[in-house]
Amino acid sequence: MTATILELRRVCKGFERTIAAAELSLAVGRGEFFTFLGPSGSGKSTILRMIAGLERPDSGQILIDGRDVVRVPPWRRNLGMVFQQYALFPHMTVAQNVAYGLKSRGRGRREVERRVSEMLELVGLAGMQGRNATVLSGGEQQRVALARALAAEPTMLLLDEPLSALDEKIRRGMQTELKRIQRRTGTTFLYVTHDQEEALTMSDRIVVLNHGQAVQCDAPEAIYQRPRTRFTAEFFRGCNVLDGVVASAGAGRLRVRFGGVEATVDDGRAAAPGAKIGLAIRGENLHLGMAAASCPIRLAARLDEVVYRGTNIDYRLGLADGQSVVATSTRREPGENGGAVTVGFADAAVVLLDD
Ligand code: ADP
């Protein structure tokens, strides 16, 4: 792990009716693309605003480069910010917008010009210096906002849902662009989004938030494949959450019963036989048709619904114990609505949840 650039220590922040940060502790490494992910109202923006200095925590510490900044005003924190609204100066050109922060820091004309073209080149707007900022498309305006924020070489760049106002295709393109720009500059990015795909695509690590609490903090693949809590599992599309019962336990292994079958899970935890346990299985790890036949665990299910989603097809299945799951396949599988099908999976597809 690289050196820590940001540390939150037991940060609390409450409003009249809600909690935006509950004893929140986390550390971000220098150069990381770190994402705060959670549903609307989970505290993401407030946490970012506290890091920026626009809100003050009720208690706890916020350390940037090892120094507690809770009492340091925003303009002394040397942070860049990009929001959903581009907030460009409408009466200024692209170059004037990008140069704004540099001029106010008293840099010379030559240096400012050089830095402006460097930044515009970085964000893919080379040669656009003279354009009026507001005649640009949404995607281009966001690039200008990004160039403006990065021009002053901030210690960290804070981005709050910066792509939400863009339409799907441009948003996807900008995801790749943002990641490229982050890699090229090596700047630490703190990114806020409610969009799981955006978080998975760009981040080095993601913290999942629920009512101001860090539910899980991990690399995208770990969060996606191995959610630790029911909340994280349910937050990601395509993950089935089921109730199981511990059938037997020993040597860090559990036999878990659900849907009329048992699976062995080898994650080192202990639990008493008979205990209830939550578990998660991703839809793409549940197989139907030919693929089910070669799986170590197979169970009988009823096909309740088939939903065509383009690349994937979702099969909603009723299990013997009354629970239901969705299996995802790229193929049209045999079976009719209401008919019997076999669903198969491997023991390793089963993830045990902490709550
Ligand atoms: P998110 O960014 O995850 O949508 P926010 O940080 O914006 O969440 O908000 C977290 C909670 O705090 C929400 O319930 C919101 O209504 C509340 N909140 C945010 N700012 C204020 C404020 N200035 N006054 C009162 N409540 C606020």
Residues whose N, C-alpha, C, O or C-beta is under 5 A from the ligand:
A	BS01	ADP	F15 T18 A20 P39 S40 G41 S42 G43 K44 S45 T46 I47
